[in-house]
Amino acid sequence: MSTSVTGAPGYKQKDYLYRLIISQLFYDGHQQLAVSLSNLVGAHPACPPSDKLSRVVVLGSEADLDRRITMEPVAPGSGIDLEFETESVLMSPEAALYETCYVTAHKSACRCAAFSPDGRLIATGSEDSSIKILDVERMLAKSATPAEQIAQETAQQSMENHPVIRTLYDHMEEVTCLDFHPTAQVLASGSKDRFIKLYDYAKPSVKRAFKTFQEAEDLRCIAFHPSGDFLLVGTEHPTVRLYDVNTGCCFVGPNPSHQHKAAITSLRYSPDAKLYVTSSKDGNIKICDGVSNRCINSFVKAHDGSEVCSVVFARNGKYVLSSGKDSLVKLWELSTSRCLIAYTGAGATGKMTHRVQAIFNHTEDYVFFPDEKMVSLCCWNSRNAERQRLLALGNVIGVLSKVSFAQQPQEELIIREGGTGTLACVINETSGDEVHRIQWYREDEAIDPESPVYPRYDYADHAHVNGNYNLTISAAVLAEDNTRFYCVIDDGVTQDETSQIANVTIAVFPVQALYISQNGAELAVNGSAQFEDGFEGYVSVTVNNCNPAPLIRWFYRNNNEAWDILSSGVTTTLNPGTNENTIVATSTLSLTPSSDDNMAEVMVRISHAALDDELQLFTTLDVEHAPTVIVVDPPPPIHLRAGNAAQIFAIVAANPNATVIWMKNDEVIQRGNPLTFSTVDDSVAGENYWCKATNVHGSLQSDRFTIVVDTVISGKPKVIIIISIPAAVILVVVIYVFYIVFIKDATPLPPGDGTTATVSSFMPDKVDVSVEKTFYPDGHGGIVEREPESTDEEAADGLDGMPDRSRTSYAAAMSRPKTMPSLLSTVKDIGELMK
């Protein structure tokens, strides 16, 4: 008999089996059943009555007694396997005996939970962003301890017996999924803050994740690979991600068509990691290869198109249990790709509103599924879908302390290291004589002020109905007090009243650990940072081992203008410090400066809770750039005096300094600055001078300019000497003539005050005469003359009005010989003056 690849009977063998069954039914007289089955399977030709099937069963039973079955039988309690055992012995207690033994309370709704692989720990995640890790044995022990005995426990005993062993607060939003590492003491969590975090919960003081992966969408589900090296991640995006836990690399399936069409709701690996199953809001279930990530099978509209809420493999990897918002739970057989069993009866009032999960119990004897509207837990026999007794949920919810908080601890408290701070805790008044106990916790350790372990803490710990139970922390220590505190009102009942979490931050800022750097190299105080024109560069400021993170701001100014704050190009990173509870804060400024930014200033301002005033650091931008401006000094055209030494400077804007080459007629005449002439002569003159400035970043050519050479003799221009000699001769002649004609024999100007004066006149053809005249002011700054009336005798001789003595003086003057200075003596006198 041939079989299929999987070892199951082939199509022909099944058709033969159906014919045997129909024939046996006819033979046993069940004609109606035989006809119905014949029509259903399409048996052709018609099956005659026969007892062959009965004889085959007898022969098979006899053969089983004579030979050993090669496959080992399935051990009771090893899981569901309908291929070999349809009526396995149940190893679990009856479903009716299940009960709630312990309730742990978050500040907000609990959204997810997970057992550790060995079943010793439970992790719960809440809407308040907290994660709690609880010890199962402690939970069972506390549930079995009478309330009176719990009330009498000391703080140390309460701490040792407290089921919550770790509380983690590294997320900023609701925690949506959790999963334990299969071999290491590592817990993975996902949140609506779009971060995946890994915690090493083996450390009692663990507070933060040691590794973080950031996603682009809100996290919905995560699952570790059985090896622990990979993490399967489902988000609001339809694509499933696979992370390498060690490297942080993210992988997706090679074929986009194999992905879901809506958000992922659940995913799980098979125990052998050969397959993994995913479900989605699109209503489909997909089976994927665990190595290639390719989809190898799909159950389309697995819950009649309703959202599939959860999927989980059976322990043997042959089946997948799914739940949907249609209030149904289904068991799928992977080898035949069909639904074997549908567990019905939940959601009697309609479809589910929220996403709920179906699970096996630890032996896979039962299937559990919560009914949200009836607030109950439905239970079925996993093999035959027989409905068990409903289990009530939250059977201890509502038993709360009568004492409540009037004032809870503040959410945030900052204390400087060595300082003192107070956390508030005030309870309301209560009626009656209820005895209650206030217990403060540091993380999950109970604080006993009377113990020498906690000498710096103080609060009232007595049996009071109401009062003030503020916690005072003195001489704050970073390593001990930088954590979370809360208080609990314990009235002896199972559920206590717990306050909100108070986050205490011990402010530490080591000023000596502050420095500014570039490319990892520390810069000098008020030093310069090197940049290149047009290229991006970075400058950073680092604060080592501080707590909490400082506020770091960057400012810029050029040419002593007002400071401008820089908001773009600034990134801040926080890394664990070398000391516990400290961080290394690094703020990096990205700049792409130009030559105009050379020598501009950058300032960093740092604010911190441990500082009274802001700290300021400065650095100067040293921007290297090619030559941008060349100024020739003196400005062209340049006049140089022949015979002298001269220098011409090129003032170049460049960083670093540029090398200058001087050119004339496009030929190099000198390298270096300035252009120097030891003696200026006619060869220096020209119109085609220029220079070129060059540094490592480029070069620049100046405008062409002209040099004019001015020629001189004995220090005086030739042209002046040539013109001055004849001009001097002419000038002497003019002066001499003027002297002879107008000055030599002239008398001074009369005073003009009405007096009489004698005026001599030079008349070449007459004798020298003296004329008596009377002068008067004219009223305009000048004078006028009025001559006396002449006699007839005076008029007759032509010398009218001239007195006798004047006539005598004139005649004597005309008879005296006149001498004229020689031209040679005059030239000599001029020469002496010129010297």
Steps between C-alpha positions, in 0.01 A plus 500: 500500500645834397498792738542873469817687582384567854431132571123545500278300260470638148187599315439154351543333836250739659249434221541125558450555874178691440370217276576248774306710751200535265500125431521423872206733571289327233606163645402606853159631385566875517381570147406865556844585642668300223308687226571841657870427530510359145344819363736713710824340383373424146564126514499344150418231416247423771634315802352156572435382857816347643650401838855552376568804723410304812736218406783752424461650850517153659813411306662833596429450869655153492811634324549763772533227758782330310724789400659795672381842394809691387366841603500557874157572644420851609558543872208635701520874555753557220262708294223468251557261208176398331682288243568223753298576814140618490425416862819568694499474877463850648788588732368843604259561786139549409433843359256572783791492748684791339485818710664840533777488757665843475428843354769754426401858431649753260399865506312448175362210299721195451547440127725197467660216696747220439640199685872428505599176320541316833173637637660655808444863406219709355546838331210744468483819296267790566345803341695708756823402313623280787612137491490271802679169538344274764619182666238224466596326822471824699158566348378157602650538848341837558161379385523218756609728788223634727445876494567528875844347456583732210411804713749393768796462264799731543620719219782257425265203492256689282780580257619138489149364443385762251412326171614793285876455458561756224323812378614652171411848378701559183205550263318828448168357380277198550679163506329278240704178484752295698705187444771321698825387342499120465836448674638825646356717777383761254155649458390671178224761495321706237302818545295765330805724531633290205797362690601139558703464818705214642550475879749292693278418797772289663635826648302600810557870433397490135317819403564554133517281193847399390397497134236691305361471148283773350206421275304720262157392630341411833600153625228234523675165549847346532637144516849364560646241266555172695876561472463844654707662225208655314185690589186494289312833512148601398386863486217710364669453162401189297863388457652261753852591617779271614775648719843356566522544877880523499553743212167682489461434126142487376376261227171463312362234267625500140154509337269795582198302379557253784436770762171580671275785390441649846661526844655191657311372806698193607800284403676194637781260409451126489703312765754381241521850340436357156180702469337805643135606487358852476151647518365837400209737504444399137348171633771274358745258659835438330748217552855603409831322462719574803818521291406673175208705642289395201129437545427132434130489592212736575164456669298772331207638702583255773222640720253584226671830430510619861824622651722217619611586854753229589686199366715244682665172405429176677806345661550247221477767230219318317220736597428869536245632746337828395239738641304776333255778567227267378522343851625172353811300576629267229758223481675479162684195370802611296545178303152523349455881522158467655315582818470182704305633798298813569449582867166677529285642774697811593366847432139409553410868487668566165843554350799613699589868513856471628789283394498186717725196487438127508760276666564140594555411859842360596411142392291607197204310645287815509448808289427828682337806351363805687149625438528877544127568533427227752825567693572130503755252369371242255661157508484205258649155479763552232441163329123480474397867555281399794400815691615512862376709788538878466767654721437839659760769441616742768346315792701710746463833324315751708657407833681828556632681802266745664791738540589716197750768417425865556836595352726269305873532435587749230587341167839672472740613772851635436751506786858615463755244610553541873179700539162423660160437342152396610239277335141563604263234636180608675203267555131582533306473818312175553214399720533228759808355660657350191866431555719559196867507425689740273801354326741693279692319227818590316448317175360177647699506822307585815654791692538456877615829660602318816735270312867603467467423130286812454649766728423788263124434473232607743121469505227418755435126506232448763142379521311817413157562357615808317808715492810616320748237388738715292829332419809716561822412318811652655854524362380373163727244331494448126563126511217436748236768465486558126207265453124465544314513829142421591297428811238237577206503741470148641183424691549126513294407193633339186511813288679805636459866407812609313596857430622635173868465422732782604805536278785638710791646307828575673653793312873464432707719270879462509622826348847356450351239267370764258688562177450608140650296218524455127535161332570346839785735587448732794529870418674756715288732712381784273701336222414463133332224302631415154262498203531511122301732279187328367560171682293368789676480834411429858575642842379328818466568868507206740399472864625180661331320788218746564143442616247591369567603143596869468334754273754596232441792260720636220538865394681675211619851422728667246673840516390549863134511405218373723498127586263284291379167637566198279213251484574303182801274468509423874478140624527375857589145600485343845711198590561316827771657712796326658327528837168339581195720445699759304493584134732652244322782319642608166356780291637530147467802272521439127624797294578566136679836530614729221795736485275771645476295822874505559572628854129486592421394857296204628376488859360205697271561797444213742223493762471229764311433821828481692615844381394838634597682179544406138842394378633655181767370265635682196682400186604685186441367150829471313365454147763412242420636156656594168604864434188711459628862482829659385559871569817660355655770722567778408194507275563509122611683298815495709752790474858418598790753513801408296810416697314406818423157651133396493263223621154402375283282729227248416245479782337155461194356680587128529528227764763368530720783374554505128826506301517801264662496154557837322472514121590754230401435144391152622852415613591430860711782641488412870366239743393623838334802650565798469628580149834674568708734279841584646543792254219630282600578141328533163487121457255476787230699321230299326128431462482119527568425864290248703537246778366154585428375853493120562442271800400134541135578425538701181637814336389848395640754250495875562399764248777628273653833602749766378822635654617853403863610566561872567856612393702766708851674487674600829173462657327781287300433184684585174207674344490755786871585454460544124209737539621692807822654349344711218202578720729640767676728244171636371378554854813703588456722195136569585584583860781735391279690258231530757749629748635764267163616380287491808694458818841661491404873522151461636398660825290331761127519476374810676323445824159626383424691815457850346874588517713639221776289350756547223476245215791443260419393147735345245464666168760399244464808293469745786687596802425356839222700664339487835130561524326591823172309538244471777341156558166416666316171581235406247282319757550158328842411627689702240627864471439789260717803426403860456774721343529869590413751242807610289606856422531638153882505515517137595270399222700688251826309547331159481562425862170609639459459869859389556677707773842632442685249716328215322605626168857516621484140632358369172769667294770361722357156471486508125856622475631214725617179299298172546674152555329167406595164664669262256327185377794284614477624857129443502537137379763440765265630765225265377742208506587574859133505589438165327775339700 
